[in-house]
Amino acid sequence: MTPRNSLKAVLEKTMKQKRKIKPARQRTNGQRDKAKIPESPENPTIIRNPMKIASIPKASIVFKNFRFVVFLSIRNFPKKNLNHNQFNRILHKRLSCQSVIIMVNSNTMHKTKFFSLVFVAVIPFFLTDCKTSSKKDSKQILMEDQEKLANLLQNETLDQTQRYSIVNKIALNYMLLEKNQDLILFLTSWVEDHPDDIYNAYWLGLTAEAYRKTGAEPIAEYYYDRILRNYPDLSVKGKSIHFECLQQLIRISKNSKVRIKYFTDLLNRFPANVSITELYLRLALEYEKENEWDEALKAYTMFLDQPDSSTIQISGEPNAFKKARQIVGFSKSDKDWTFESLSALENAIKKAIRNYDWRALDRYKAKVNFFSISWKQDEIDSDQAEEFSLKSYMRGNKVRYNAELDELSNANEAYLRTWGWSQYVSTWYLYFRKVNYPRDPEINGNWEWAGIYLGEKL
Protein backbone atom coordinates (compact mmCIF):
# COMPACT_ATOMS: atom_id res chain seq x y z
CA MET A 1 0.00 0.00 0.00
CA THR A 2 1.38 3.38 -0.95
CA PRO A 3 1.89 6.10 1.72
CA ARG A 4 -0.94 8.06 0.19
CA ASN A 5 -3.40 5.14 0.39
CA SER A 6 -2.19 4.21 3.87
CA LEU A 7 -2.77 7.70 5.19
CA LYS A 8 -6.11 7.92 3.47
CA ALA A 9 -7.20 4.69 5.14
CA VAL A 10 -6.22 6.03 8.53
CA LEU A 11 -8.23 9.20 7.98
CA GLU A 12 -11.28 7.32 6.77
CA LYS A 13 -11.09 5.01 9.76
CA THR A 14 -10.81 7.94 12.11
CA MET A 15 -13.79 9.72 10.57
CA LYS A 16 -15.96 6.60 10.82
CA GLN A 17 -15.32 6.13 14.52
CA LYS A 18 -18.11 7.30 16.77
CA ARG A 19 -17.37 9.90 19.35
CA LYS A 20 -17.07 8.43 22.75
CA ILE A 21 -18.54 10.73 25.39
CA LYS A 22 -17.50 10.43 28.99
CA PRO A 23 -20.36 10.46 31.50
CA ALA A 24 -20.90 13.69 33.37
CA ARG A 25 -21.61 13.94 37.10
CA GLN A 26 -24.95 12.57 38.15
CA ARG A 27 -27.66 15.17 38.51
CA THR A 28 -30.11 15.04 41.31
CA ASN A 29 -32.78 13.79 38.95
CA GLY A 30 -30.63 10.82 37.94
CA GLN A 31 -30.19 12.01 34.39
CA ARG A 32 -26.92 12.53 32.71
CA ASP A 33 -25.89 15.37 30.38
CA LYS A 34 -24.12 14.56 27.22
CA ALA A 35 -20.64 16.12 27.11
CA LYS A 36 -20.62 18.64 24.33
CA ILE A 37 -17.36 19.94 22.88
CA PRO A 38 -17.91 23.28 21.12
CA GLU A 39 -16.40 23.80 17.76
CA SER A 40 -13.67 26.41 17.92
CA PRO A 41 -10.23 27.11 16.48
CA GLU A 42 -8.90 24.91 19.32
CA ASN A 43 -11.40 22.07 18.65
CA PRO A 44 -12.09 22.00 14.91
CA THR A 45 -13.93 19.20 13.18
CA ILE A 46 -12.62 17.18 10.31
CA ILE A 47 -13.82 18.35 6.90
CA ARG A 48 -15.11 15.41 4.96
CA ASN A 49 -15.76 17.27 1.75
CA PRO A 50 -13.38 20.00 0.49
CA MET A 51 -16.20 21.48 -1.52
CA LYS A 52 -17.82 22.70 1.71
CA ILE A 53 -15.10 25.32 2.12
CA ALA A 54 -17.41 28.26 1.48
CA SER A 55 -19.37 27.60 4.64
CA ILE A 56 -16.37 27.89 7.00
CA PRO A 57 -14.83 31.24 8.10
CA LYS A 58 -11.19 31.51 6.97
CA ALA A 59 -11.90 28.24 5.17
CA SER A 60 -9.80 25.14 5.62
CA ILE A 61 -9.09 22.93 2.64
CA VAL A 62 -7.42 19.65 1.75
CA PHE A 63 -4.25 19.94 -0.26
CA LYS A 64 -2.27 17.02 -1.65
CA ASN A 65 1.52 17.17 -1.67
CA PHE A 66 4.29 14.57 -1.51
CA ARG A 67 1.58 11.87 -1.68
CA PHE A 68 0.37 12.91 1.78
CA VAL A 69 -2.81 14.66 2.78
CA VAL A 70 -2.21 17.85 4.79
CA PHE A 71 -4.53 20.66 5.81
CA LEU A 72 -4.02 24.38 5.21
CA SER A 73 -5.82 27.50 6.34
CA ILE A 74 -6.49 30.09 3.67
CA ARG A 75 -7.72 33.60 4.50
CA ASN A 76 -10.56 35.16 2.53
CA PHE A 77 -11.34 32.09 0.45
CA PRO A 78 -14.30 32.82 -1.88
CA LYS A 79 -17.61 31.72 -0.44
CA LYS A 80 -19.16 30.05 -3.46
CA ASN A 81 -19.47 26.61 -4.96
CA LEU A 82 -16.41 25.73 -7.00
CA ASN A 83 -15.71 22.94 -9.42
CA HIS A 84 -12.42 21.07 -9.14
CA ASN A 85 -10.49 23.19 -11.68
CA GLN A 86 -11.63 26.48 -10.15
CA PHE A 87 -10.69 25.19 -6.73
CA ASN A 88 -7.15 24.29 -7.86
CA ARG A 89 -6.57 27.62 -9.60
CA ILE A 90 -7.60 29.65 -6.54
CA LEU A 91 -5.63 27.34 -4.30
CA HIS A 92 -2.37 27.96 -6.19
CA LYS A 93 -2.96 31.70 -6.15
CA ARG A 94 -3.82 32.08 -2.46
CA LEU A 95 -1.98 29.22 -0.81
CA SER A 96 0.02 30.37 2.21
CA CYS A 97 2.75 27.90 3.13
CA GLN A 98 2.94 29.50 6.56
CA SER A 99 -0.56 28.37 7.57
CA VAL A 100 -0.35 24.57 7.83
CA ILE A 101 -2.56 23.21 10.65
CA ILE A 102 -3.92 19.81 11.68
CA MET A 103 -7.70 19.58 11.42
CA VAL A 104 -8.47 16.61 13.70
CA ASN A 105 -11.23 16.41 16.28
CA SER A 106 -9.84 16.64 19.82
CA ASN A 107 -11.57 13.45 21.03
CA THR A 108 -10.09 11.35 18.21
CA MET A 109 -6.60 12.79 18.10
CA HIS A 110 -5.28 10.19 20.55
CA LYS A 111 -6.35 7.52 18.07
CA THR A 112 -4.48 9.04 15.12
CA LYS A 113 -0.93 8.94 16.34
CA PHE A 114 0.27 7.55 13.06
CA PHE A 115 -1.33 10.44 11.17
CA SER A 116 0.19 12.98 13.56
CA LEU A 117 3.68 11.53 13.17
CA VAL A 118 3.40 11.51 9.39
CA PHE A 119 2.06 15.06 9.38
CA VAL A 120 4.86 16.42 11.58
CA ALA A 121 7.43 14.72 9.35
CA VAL A 122 5.85 16.19 6.23
CA ILE A 123 5.66 19.84 7.37
CA PRO A 124 9.40 20.77 6.96
CA PHE A 125 9.60 19.17 3.53
CA PHE A 126 6.32 20.75 2.47
CA LEU A 127 7.35 24.24 3.55
CA THR A 128 10.82 23.94 2.02
CA ASP A 129 9.44 22.68 -1.24
CA CYS A 130 6.78 25.41 -1.32
CA LYS A 131 9.24 28.23 -0.68
CA THR A 132 11.81 26.89 -3.14
CA SER A 133 9.15 26.38 -5.75
CA SER A 134 7.79 29.88 -5.17
CA LYS A 135 11.26 31.40 -5.55
CA LYS A 136 11.90 29.47 -8.74
CA ASP A 137 8.52 30.44 -10.11
CA SER A 138 9.20 34.10 -9.32
CA LYS A 139 12.55 34.09 -11.12
CA GLN A 140 11.06 32.20 -14.04
CA ILE A 141 8.28 34.78 -14.34
CA LEU A 142 10.81 37.63 -14.31
CA MET A 143 12.91 35.96 -17.01
CA GLU A 144 9.83 35.45 -19.16
CA ASP A 145 8.93 39.10 -18.62
CA GLN A 146 12.40 40.13 -19.80
CA GLU A 147 11.92 38.30 -23.08
CA LYS A 148 8.52 39.88 -23.65
CA LEU A 149 9.82 43.35 -22.77
CA ALA A 150 12.83 42.94 -25.07
CA ASN A 151 10.49 42.08 -27.91
CA LEU A 152 8.29 45.08 -27.15
CA LEU A 153 11.33 47.32 -27.21
CA GLN A 154 11.95 46.40 -30.85
CA ASN A 155 8.77 48.24 -31.85
CA GLU A 156 9.92 51.39 -33.65
CA THR A 157 6.58 53.14 -33.18
CA LEU A 158 7.09 53.57 -29.42
CA ASP A 159 7.32 57.13 -28.16
CA GLN A 160 9.90 58.27 -25.58
CA THR A 161 7.62 57.74 -22.59
CA GLN A 162 6.75 54.20 -23.66
CA ARG A 163 10.39 53.35 -24.28
CA TYR A 164 11.32 54.76 -20.88
CA SER A 165 8.74 52.55 -19.17
CA ILE A 166 9.98 49.41 -20.90
CA VAL A 167 13.69 50.08 -20.38
CA ASN A 168 13.08 50.99 -16.75
CA LYS A 169 11.07 47.78 -16.19
CA ILE A 170 13.84 45.67 -17.73
CA ALA A 171 16.41 47.37 -15.49
CA LEU A 172 14.21 46.83 -12.43
CA ASN A 173 13.81 43.14 -13.25
CA TYR A 174 17.59 42.72 -13.49
CA MET A 175 17.89 44.32 -10.06
CA LEU A 176 15.30 41.94 -8.62
CA LEU A 177 17.14 39.03 -10.20
CA GLU A 178 20.41 40.43 -8.74
CA LYS A 179 22.05 40.27 -12.16
CA ASN A 180 24.22 43.37 -11.97
CA GLN A 181 26.46 42.46 -14.90
CA ASP A 182 23.47 41.91 -17.18
CA LEU A 183 22.01 45.21 -15.97
CA ILE A 184 25.24 47.09 -16.71
CA LEU A 185 25.61 45.52 -20.15
CA PHE A 186 22.01 46.27 -21.06
CA LEU A 187 22.07 49.93 -19.94
CA THR A 188 25.49 50.83 -21.40
CA SER A 189 24.55 49.20 -24.71
CA TRP A 190 21.26 51.08 -24.75
CA VAL A 191 22.96 54.45 -24.15
CA GLU A 192 25.54 53.73 -26.84
CA ASP A 193 22.90 52.67 -29.39
CA HIS A 194 20.48 55.50 -28.51
CA PRO A 195 22.57 58.66 -27.96
CA ASP A 196 19.50 60.88 -28.39
CA ASP A 197 17.49 59.27 -25.57
CA ILE A 198 16.67 62.09 -23.15
CA TYR A 199 16.85 59.62 -20.23
CA ASN A 200 20.46 58.57 -20.84
CA ALA A 201 21.62 60.45 -17.71
CA TYR A 202 19.23 58.30 -15.70
CA TRP A 203 20.38 55.05 -17.33
CA LEU A 204 24.02 55.89 -16.64
CA GLY A 205 23.07 56.77 -13.07
CA LEU A 206 21.65 53.26 -12.64
CA THR A 207 24.85 51.90 -14.17
CA ALA A 208 26.97 53.83 -11.68
CA GLU A 209 24.80 52.61 -8.80
CA ALA A 210 25.21 48.99 -9.96
CA TYR A 211 29.00 49.38 -9.98
CA ARG A 212 28.94 51.05 -6.55
CA LYS A 213 26.93 48.21 -5.03
CA THR A 214 29.43 45.66 -6.32
CA GLY A 215 32.33 47.58 -4.72
CA ALA A 216 33.72 49.03 -7.96
CA GLU A 217 33.68 52.63 -6.67
CA PRO A 218 36.30 54.03 -9.08
CA ILE A 219 34.16 52.93 -12.05
CA ALA A 220 31.04 54.29 -10.36
CA GLU A 221 32.85 57.60 -9.84
CA TYR A 222 33.69 57.71 -13.56
CA TYR A 223 30.03 57.30 -14.55
CA TYR A 224 28.73 59.86 -12.01
CA ASP A 225 31.27 62.40 -13.23
CA ARG A 226 30.47 61.58 -16.86
CA ILE A 227 26.81 62.41 -16.23
CA LEU A 228 27.72 65.82 -14.76
CA ARG A 229 30.05 66.66 -17.63
CA ASN A 230 28.13 65.39 -20.65
CA TYR A 231 24.41 65.34 -19.85
CA PRO A 232 21.90 68.02 -18.83
CA ASP A 233 20.19 67.63 -15.48
CA LEU A 234 17.07 65.49 -15.44
CA SER A 235 14.32 65.13 -12.87
CA VAL A 236 13.10 61.56 -12.41
CA LYS A 237 10.44 60.85 -9.77
CA GLY A 238 10.97 64.36 -8.42
CA LYS A 239 14.72 63.92 -7.88
CA SER A 240 17.53 65.70 -9.68
CA ILE A 241 20.00 63.33 -11.33
CA HIS A 242 22.85 65.85 -10.96
CA PHE A 243 22.13 66.30 -7.26
CA GLU A 244 22.23 62.55 -6.68
CA CYS A 245 25.49 62.31 -8.63
CA LEU A 246 27.14 65.08 -6.59
CA GLN A 247 26.14 63.43 -3.33
CA GLN A 248 27.57 60.09 -4.41
CA LEU A 249 30.76 61.67 -5.74
CA ILE A 250 31.39 63.39 -2.40
CA ARG A 251 31.03 60.03 -0.65
CA ILE A 252 33.32 58.23 -3.10
CA SER A 253 35.98 60.72 -4.21
CA LYS A 254 39.25 61.08 -2.25
CA ASN A 255 40.72 63.87 -4.38
CA SER A 256 40.51 67.25 -2.61
CA LYS A 257 40.56 69.29 -5.82
CA VAL A 258 37.52 67.57 -7.32
CA ARG A 259 35.78 67.48 -3.93
CA ILE A 260 36.13 71.27 -3.76
CA LYS A 261 34.37 71.45 -7.12
CA TYR A 262 31.59 69.14 -5.97
CA PHE A 263 31.00 71.08 -2.74
CA THR A 264 30.95 74.35 -4.67
CA ASP A 265 28.44 72.95 -7.17
CA LEU A 266 26.14 71.83 -4.36
CA LEU A 267 26.32 75.26 -2.71
CA ASN A 268 25.67 77.14 -5.95
CA ARG A 269 23.11 74.85 -7.58
CA PHE A 270 21.24 73.16 -4.73
CA PRO A 271 21.40 75.41 -1.65
CA ALA A 272 17.86 74.46 -0.61
CA ASN A 273 18.69 70.73 -0.57
CA VAL A 274 21.81 70.79 1.62
CA SER A 275 23.14 72.08 4.93
CA ILE A 276 24.98 75.24 3.87
CA THR A 277 26.67 75.48 7.26
CA GLU A 278 28.18 72.01 7.00
CA LEU A 279 29.22 72.46 3.38
CA TYR A 280 31.18 75.64 4.17
CA LEU A 281 33.11 73.76 6.83
CA ARG A 282 33.74 70.80 4.51
CA LEU A 283 34.89 73.21 1.84
CA ALA A 284 37.31 74.89 4.26
CA LEU A 285 38.82 71.54 5.24
CA GLU A 286 39.39 70.59 1.59
CA TYR A 287 41.06 73.95 0.92
CA GLU A 288 43.36 73.31 3.88
CA LYS A 289 44.42 69.97 2.39
CA GLU A 290 45.36 71.81 -0.80
CA ASN A 291 47.24 74.51 1.19
CA GLU A 292 44.90 77.16 -0.18
CA TRP A 293 44.82 79.09 3.09
CA ASP A 294 43.12 82.25 1.85
CA GLU A 295 40.23 80.26 0.40
CA ALA A 296 40.07 78.15 3.56
CA LEU A 297 39.86 81.32 5.67
CA LYS A 298 36.98 82.61 3.52
CA ALA A 299 35.12 79.32 3.91
CA TYR A 300 35.68 79.30 7.70
CA THR A 301 34.39 82.88 7.87
CA MET A 302 31.27 81.93 5.90
CA PHE A 303 30.80 78.97 8.24
CA LEU A 304 30.92 81.22 11.33
CA ASP A 305 28.46 83.63 9.72
CA GLN A 306 25.75 80.95 9.64
CA PRO A 307 23.24 81.20 12.53
CA ASP A 308 23.64 77.54 13.54
CA SER A 309 27.45 77.35 13.35
CA SER A 310 27.87 77.07 17.14
CA THR A 311 25.24 74.34 17.57
CA ILE A 312 25.45 72.19 14.45
CA GLN A 313 26.69 68.62 14.90
CA ILE A 314 28.98 67.64 12.04
CA SER A 315 30.07 64.02 11.66
CA GLY A 316 33.80 63.62 12.22
CA GLU A 317 34.25 67.27 13.31
CA PRO A 318 33.13 67.59 16.94
CA ASN A 319 35.13 70.82 17.51
CA ALA A 320 34.27 72.52 14.22
CA PHE A 321 33.08 75.81 15.72
CA LYS A 322 36.03 76.12 18.11
CA LYS A 323 38.53 75.40 15.35
CA ALA A 324 36.95 77.84 12.89
CA ARG A 325 36.72 80.58 15.50
CA GLN A 326 40.36 80.11 16.44
CA ILE A 327 41.60 80.26 12.85
CA VAL A 328 39.52 83.31 11.92
CA GLY A 329 40.50 85.02 15.17
CA PHE A 330 44.19 84.38 14.53
CA SER A 331 43.94 85.87 11.08
CA LYS A 332 42.74 89.20 12.57
CA SER A 333 45.34 89.49 15.37
CA ASP A 334 49.06 90.26 15.68
CA LYS A 335 49.72 86.83 17.25
CA ASP A 336 52.42 88.13 19.61
CA TRP A 337 51.40 86.06 22.65
CA THR A 338 52.55 82.61 21.43
CA PHE A 339 55.64 80.68 22.58
CA GLU A 340 57.80 78.42 20.49
CA SER A 341 57.44 75.47 22.89
CA LEU A 342 55.33 74.25 25.77
CA SER A 343 58.26 74.36 28.19
CA ALA A 344 58.96 78.03 27.31
CA LEU A 345 55.33 78.94 27.96
CA GLU A 346 55.22 76.94 31.23
CA ASN A 347 58.42 78.54 32.56
CA ALA A 348 57.26 82.06 31.69
CA ILE A 349 53.90 81.54 33.46
CA LYS A 350 55.51 80.09 36.58
CA LYS A 351 58.04 82.92 36.77
CA ALA A 352 55.29 85.56 36.52
CA ILE A 353 53.32 83.85 39.32
CA ARG A 354 56.40 83.65 41.57
CA ASN A 355 57.11 87.32 41.00
CA TYR A 356 53.43 88.35 41.27
CA ASP A 357 53.89 89.96 37.87
CA TRP A 358 50.27 90.38 36.82
CA ARG A 359 51.27 92.55 33.85
CA ALA A 360 53.30 89.69 32.36
CA LEU A 361 50.41 87.27 32.87
CA ASP A 362 48.09 89.69 31.08
CA ARG A 363 50.51 89.76 28.15
CA TYR A 364 50.75 85.96 28.00
CA LYS A 365 46.99 85.43 27.74
CA ALA A 366 45.71 84.70 24.25
CA LYS A 367 44.21 87.83 22.68
CA VAL A 368 41.73 85.73 20.72
CA ASN A 369 39.17 83.29 22.14
CA PHE A 370 40.59 83.30 25.68
CA PHE A 371 38.09 81.73 28.10
CA SER A 372 37.49 81.19 31.79
CA ILE A 373 34.87 78.53 32.51
CA SER A 374 34.04 75.73 34.91
CA TRP A 375 34.71 72.12 34.01
CA LYS A 376 31.01 71.58 33.31
CA GLN A 377 30.85 74.33 30.72
CA ASP A 378 31.91 74.19 27.10
CA GLU A 379 34.48 76.55 25.68
CA ILE A 380 31.96 78.01 23.23
CA ASP A 381 29.80 79.08 26.20
CA SER A 382 32.49 81.54 27.29
CA ASP A 383 32.29 85.19 26.30
CA GLN A 384 34.51 85.49 23.22
CA ALA A 385 35.42 89.09 24.03
CA GLU A 386 36.05 88.43 27.71
CA GLU A 387 38.76 90.78 28.98
CA PHE A 388 39.96 90.81 32.56
CA SER A 389 43.21 91.56 34.34
CA LEU A 390 45.01 89.21 36.74
CA LYS A 391 45.82 92.25 38.88
CA SER A 392 42.76 92.00 41.15
CA TYR A 393 43.27 88.25 41.65
CA MET A 394 46.94 88.43 42.61
CA ARG A 395 46.78 91.41 44.93
CA GLY A 396 46.70 90.23 48.56
CA ASN A 397 46.62 86.52 47.59
CA LYS A 398 49.34 83.92 47.85
CA VAL A 399 49.18 82.08 44.52
CA ARG A 400 50.98 78.74 44.13
CA TYR A 401 51.37 76.13 41.39
CA ASN A 402 52.26 72.44 40.97
CA ALA A 403 55.82 71.63 40.00
CA GLU A 404 54.66 69.39 37.12
CA LEU A 405 51.95 69.66 34.51
CA ASP A 406 48.75 67.73 35.19
CA GLU A 407 48.33 64.14 34.04
CA LEU A 408 45.61 65.24 31.58
CA SER A 409 48.28 66.89 29.43
CA ASN A 410 49.14 65.48 25.99
CA ALA A 411 50.96 66.46 22.79
CA ASN A 412 48.43 69.17 21.92
CA GLU A 413 47.04 70.32 25.28
CA ALA A 414 48.45 70.87 28.77
CA TYR A 415 47.08 71.82 32.21
CA LEU A 416 48.88 73.53 35.10
CA ARG A 417 47.16 73.35 38.49
CA THR A 418 47.36 76.57 40.52
CA TRP A 419 45.61 77.73 43.73
CA GLY A 420 45.20 80.72 45.98
CA TRP A 421 43.52 83.02 43.47
CA SER A 422 40.25 83.74 45.27
CA GLN A 423 38.39 82.85 48.42
CA TYR A 424 35.43 81.80 46.29
CA VAL A 425 37.24 79.60 43.75
CA SER A 426 40.79 79.07 44.90
CA THR A 427 41.90 76.45 42.33
CA TRP A 428 42.50 77.34 38.70
CA TYR A 429 43.78 75.04 35.97
CA LEU A 430 45.67 77.10 33.39
CA TYR A 431 45.01 75.61 29.96
CA PHE A 432 47.81 75.64 27.33
CA ARG A 433 47.15 74.67 23.71
CA LYS A 434 49.22 74.10 20.58
CA VAL A 435 48.41 76.62 17.87
CA ASN A 436 46.80 75.25 14.70
CA TYR A 437 47.30 77.92 12.05
CA PRO A 438 48.83 76.46 8.87
CA ARG A 439 48.41 79.75 7.03
CA ASP A 440 51.40 81.19 8.95
CA PRO A 441 54.23 78.63 9.33
CA GLU A 442 56.00 80.86 11.89
CA ILE A 443 53.02 80.67 14.23
CA ASN A 444 51.68 77.21 13.40
CA GLY A 445 52.75 74.70 16.05
CA ASN A 446 53.55 77.32 18.72
CA TRP A 447 51.90 77.23 22.15
CA GLU A 448 49.49 79.67 23.76
CA TRP A 449 47.77 80.15 27.11
CA ALA A 450 44.23 79.67 25.81
CA GLY A 451 42.08 79.76 28.97
CA ILE A 452 41.31 78.85 32.57
CA TYR A 453 39.24 76.03 34.04
CA LEU A 454 37.83 77.10 37.42
CA GLY A 455 37.72 74.65 40.31
CA GLU A 456 38.96 71.13 40.85
CA LYS A 457 38.68 68.56 38.08
CA LEU A 458 35.47 66.54 38.01
N, C-alpha and C positions, 0 to 999 in steps of 0.2 A: 504493500500500500504506500502510495506516495505521501510525502509530508503534508501536501495540500489536502488529500482525501482523509488522512489521519486526523488532522486538525478539524476538518469539517465534521467528521463523525463525533468528535468530542463535543463540539458545539451543539450539534443536533441532540446528542444525548443529554446534555445539560439543560437545553431548552425544554425537553420533554419531561424532565423530572418535575414532580409536583412540589410545591413549596411545603416545607414542613414547618408548622407553626407551634411554638412552644406554648404550653398552657399558661394562662395568666393566673394571678391569685384568685382564690375562690371568693366570690361575692357572697353577701349575706343571703341572697336568694338562691344560692346554689348554682347559679349560671356562670358560665365562663365567657369572657370576651375573647374574640379572636384578635391575636396580635396583628396589628396593621403597620407596615413599614411604609412611610410616605415616600413618594417619588421625589427625588431632589438631586442636585448635582453630586451629592455624596452617595446616594443610593439610586442610581439609574437602572432602568430595565433594559433588557436585551432587545434590540430591534430585529424582529424577524424578517421584515421586508424593507429593503433599502428605499423602495418607492414611497414609503410613508414619511420621508424626510420633511416634507412641507409642513407637517403638523407639529413638529418639534421645534421649540425656540433654539436658536444657534444650532441648527440641525446636526445630527451625528449620522455618519454614513459608513458603509462598508467599502473598504478599498483593498484591492488585491495587489500584493507585491512580494516578490521572492517566494512565490507559491504559498504564502501564508496569508491568513485573513487577519487584518488589523483594523482598528477603529480610529477615526479621526474626527475632530470637531472643526466645523467650518462656520465662520461667522457670516451672517447675512445671506444664507443660502436662499435662493428664490422659492417662495411658497406657492408652488404650482405643480401639477402633475407633469412628470417628464418621462419621455421614452428613454431607452437605454443609451442611444447615441447622444441625446441632449445632456443626459446625466454625466456622461464621460467628458464631454467638452467642457462643461462648467466645472467639473471636478479638477481638470488639469489647469484651468485658469485660476481657480480660487484655493487650491490646495495649500494649506500651511503646514509645512513639515515640523513646525514647532508645537503642534497641537495634538499629538498622539495621546489617546487616553484609552483605558480599558472599560468597555461597557458591559459589565457583568453584574448581575443582581447580587446584593450583599449576602443573601442567605445561601446562594449556591456557589459562592466563590471558593469556599473550602473544598468543594468537590471538583474543582477545575484546576488543580495544581499543575497538571501537565500543560494546560493552555497558558497559564500564567508564566511558567518557565520559558515556554517557546516564545511568548510575546516579549518578555524582557530581553531574551537573546536577540530577537529580531530588531528591536528599536534602534540600537547603534548603527546596524547595517542599513536600515531603512533611511535614517536621517542622513547618514554619510552619502548614500547613493543619491538621495533627493537633492542635497546641496550640490554635489559634484555635477549631477545631471543639469541642475538649474544653471550652474556656472558655464557649463559647456554650451547649453542652449543659448545663453545670453551672448557668448562670444560668437557663436555661429550666426546668430541673428545680426550682430554688428557687421560681421564679414559679408553677409549677404547684402546688407544695406550699402556697404561700401561699393560693391559691384553695381548695384542699381544706381547709386549716386554718380559713379564714374560714367555710366552710360548716359545719364541725364545731362552731364556736363558737356557731352559731345554735341549737344543741340546748339547750333549756331544762332538760333532765334532768341535765345535767352537775353534778357536785359541785365544791366549791372546788378540790380538788387537781387534778381533771381540767382545769378551766378554767385554773388556773395553768400547767399543762404546755403547753396549747395557746397561750396568750398569750405565754408565754416563748419557745416555738419560733418563733412569728411574729416576735417582736422579734429573736431571734437570726438569723433569715433576712434581715431587713432590714439587720442589721449586716454579714452576709456579702456582701450585695448592695451595701453602702456607700450605702444610701439613708437618710441621716440624717433628712431632712425627712419622709419617709414614716413612719419610726420614731417621730419626735416626734408627728406628727399622730395616729398610731394609738394611742400610749400615753396622750396627754392626753385624747383622746376616750373611751378606755376608762375612765379614772379619773373623768371627768365623768359618764359614763353609768352607772357602777357604784360609787357612793360607799361602798357597804358592803363592797366587796372588801377582805379583810384584807391583801392584798398591794399595796395602792395605794402604800405608802411605797416599796416596791421598784420599782414601775413609774415613779414620779416620780424615783427615783434614776437609773434608766436614761435618763430624759429629760434630767436634769441632766448626765449624763455625755456624752450626744450633743451637747448645746450646748457643753460644755467642749471637746470634741474639734474642734468647728468654729470655736473661737476666741471664742465668745460667752460669755465668763466672767461678765459681770454677770448674764445670764439664768440661767446655771448656778448662780450664788450664790443667786439668788432661790429656785430650786427646792430646793436643799439646805437653805436656811433654812426654807422652807415645810414640809419634812418634819419638821424638829426641832420646829417650833411646833405643827403640826396633827395629827401622826400618832404613835401609840405605836411604840416600838422593835420591830424585827422581825429575827429571825435567819434569814438565807437562806444555805444552804451553809456554815453554821457561822460566818458573819460578821454582826456587828451593823450594821444599816443606819445607826443614829445615829452610831456610831463612824466609819464611812466618810464620812458627811456632815461631821462635825467636822474630820476630817483634810483634806478637800477645801476646806472653808471657810477653814481656816488658811492654806492655800496660795494661795487666791484673794483673800481679803478684805484691803483696805488700811486699813480703819478700826480704829484702836486700841481704841476702846470695845467694839466687837463682838468683836474678837480677844481682849480680856481675858475676855469671857464664854466664848468657845470654849475658851480655855486652862483656865479654871476648871472648865468642864464635863468636860473630859478628865481633869483631876486628880481630880475628885470621883466621876465615874462609871466611868472606865476606868483606874484606877491601875496595874493589872496589864498593860495593853497599851501603855504609853508609858514614856518615860524621865522619871521624876519630876524628876530633877536638871535636865535640860534645860528642862523646862516651867517650873520655878520661875524660871530665868534669863530665859526668853522673857517670862514674866509680868512680871518686874521691868522689863524694857526697855519693855514696852507702858505700864506705869504711869508710867515716866519721860516718855514722849511726851505723856502726859495731865497732866503736872505733879503727879501724885499721889505725892508724895515719901514720905509715911509708908507707903503701901502698897508702894511700890517697895522701901523699906528692909526691910519684913517679908519680901518675896519674896527679896531678896538674902540675908537671914539664913537663910531656909529652904534656899536654894541651898547656902550654906556648911555647913549642918548635914548635908548628904548625904555619905555616905562616899566617893563618887567625884568630889566637886566639884573637887578639885585635879588630877585626871587625865583627866576627860572631855574629849573633843574635840567642840566644838560648831561647826557650820558657820557661818561669818561672824563668829564671836566667838572669835578665837584667844587673847585675854587675859581671858577671862571670870572666871577665879578671881582674878586680880590686881585687876581692877576691882571685883569684889564685895567683896573683902577690904579694899580701900582705902576704899570707901564706908561699909561697916559700921564699920570702925575709926575713921573720921572722926566718925561719929555718936556715938561713945562717948568722945571726947576734947575738950579745951578749945580745940584748934586755934590755939594762940598762937604757933606756930613759922613761920607762913607770911609771905611778903612780897608786897607789892602788884605787884611787877614782877620780871622776871628780872634786870635791871640792879641793882636794890636788893639782891637776894639775893647776886649776884656780888660787889658792892662790900663788903658786910658780911663775907662769907667771906674775901675777900682781906685786908681790914683785920685780922681776927682772926689770920690766919696771920702777917702781918707783925709783929704785936704779941705773937705767941706766947700769945695769949689763949685757952687751951684751954677755959675756962669758957664763953666766948661761943660757941665752936664746939659745945660740948655743948648749949647752948640752941637753936642753929640746926638741929640734927638733927631730923628728923621723929620725933614721939613714937609714930607708928603705922606699922608695916610698914617701918621702916628696915632696910636690908640692907647687908651687905658680902660680896661674892662675887667669884670670878674671872670672866673673860670667858666661860669655857666653861660656867659654871653658869647655871641659870635662877633668876630672882628668887624663885620659890616654893620653891626649895630652901633658902633662907636661913632661919635661925631667926627666927620672927616676933617673939619677945620678946627678941631680942638687945639687950643693953644693955652698952655699954662707953664709957669716957671717953677723950678725946683726950689726956688729961694724960700718960699713959705714953709716947705716941708722939711728943709734942713735946719732952719733957724731954731735953736733951742732943743733939737733932737739929736740923739746919739745913734747915728745910722751905722749899721754893720753889714757885712756880706760873708758868704761862704767862701772858703779858700778855692773850692773846685766848682766847676759848672755842674748843673743838675743832671741826673741820670737820664732825663728826657731828651737831652741834647743829641743831635745827629749831624750828618754832613751838611745839612742845609739850614738847620735851626738850632738855637742854643738858649738855655735859661740860666740866669744867675739869681740865686735866692738872696734877698736882702731884707733887713728888718729894722725897726726903729723909726719909721717915717711918720707915723701918726698914732695917736691914742685910739683912734677908731679902727683903722686897718693898718696894723703895724707892718705886716709882711707884704713885700712886693717881689714879684718875679720879673726881672728885666728880660725882655725878649729880644734876642739878636737873630737876624735873618740874612741869608746870602742874597745878594742883589741879582735879580733876573732881568737884565736889560741888554739883549744882544745888539741893539742898535748902536750902542756905544761900547766898544771893546775895552776901553780904559775903565769903565765903571762896572761892566758886567762881571759878576763873580766876586765883587767886593762884599764887605759886610756892613750892615747898618743896625743901629738900635731902633727897632721898629715899633716897640710898644711896651706896655706894662700889664701884667696880670695881677690883680689885687687879691690878696688873701692866700691862704694855704691851698695847695693842690687838692683837688677832690679825689 
